[in-house]
């Protein structure tokens, strides 16, 4: 029974850390990186999308500002005296 317990004992901390780094190295070899062309294309898509959203929010802000100013000038209940 004592021999079996020694065989099932974990390796020391340094061997376990070394094994983790070996596994990490093999996982890094499996990574496939995107090409610079596809990264640049994705970047442009994001920039255009953000610009369109900013434009839509800006237009909505202008329309709502105009609407509230119009309401404040024509309807006495909304106006500030």
C-alpha positions in Angstrom: 0.0 0.0 0.0 2.8 2.4 0.8 4.5 1.8 -2.6 1.3 2.5 -4.4 0.9 5.8 -2.5 4.4 6.9 -3.6 3.7 6.0 -7.2 0.4 8.1 -7.3 2.1 11.1 -5.7 2.2 14.3 -7.8 5.4 15.4 -9.4 7.1 18.3 -7.6 6.1 21.8 -8.3 9.0 22.5 -10.7 8.2 19.5 -12.9 4.5 20.6 -13.0 5.4 24.2 -13.9 7.8 22.9 -16.6 5.1 20.7 -18.0 2.7 23.7 -18.1 5.2 25.7 -20.1 5.7 22.8 -22.6 1.9 22.6 -23.0 1.7 26.3 -23.5 4.4 26.2 -26.1 2.6 23.5 -28.1 -0.7 25.5 -27.9 1.1 28.6 -29.2 2.2 26.6 -32.2 -1.4 25.9 -33.1 -2.4 29.6 -33.3 -3.2 30.9 -36.8 -2.9 34.6 -37.1 -5.0 36.7 -39.4 -3.3 38.2 -42.4 -2.5 42.0 -42.3 -4.8 42.5 -45.2 -7.8 41.0 -43.4 -7.0 42.9 -40.2 -6.9 46.2 -42.2 -10.1 45.3 -43.9 -11.8 44.6 -40.6 -10.4 47.8 -39.1 -11.9 49.9 -42.0 -15.3 48.2 -41.5 -15.2 49.1 -37.9 -14.2 52.7 -38.6 -16.9 53.2 -41.2 -19.5 51.6 -38.9 -18.5 53.9 -36.0 -18.7 57.0 -38.3 -22.1 56.0 -39.5 -23.4 55.5 -36.0 -21.9 58.9 -34.9 -23.5 60.5 -37.8 -26.9 59.0 -37.0 -26.7 60.1 -33.4 -25.6 63.6 -34.5 -28.6 63.9 -36.8 -31.0 62.6 -34.1 -29.6 65.2 -31.7 -30.1 68.0 -34.2 -33.6 66.9 -35.0 -34.6 66.6 -31.3 -33.0 69.9 -30.4 -34.9 71.6 -33.3 -38.1 69.9 -32.2 -37.8 70.9 -28.5 -36.9 74.5 -29.5 -39.9 74.6 -31.8 -42.2 73.3 -29.1 -40.8 75.8 -26.6 -41.3 78.7 -28.9 -44.9 77.8 -30.1 -46.5 76.1 -27.2 -46.7 78.2 -23.9 -46.7 75.1 -21.7 -43.3 74.1 -22.9 -41.8 77.6 -22.9 -39.5 79.1 -20.3 -40.6 82.6 -19.1 
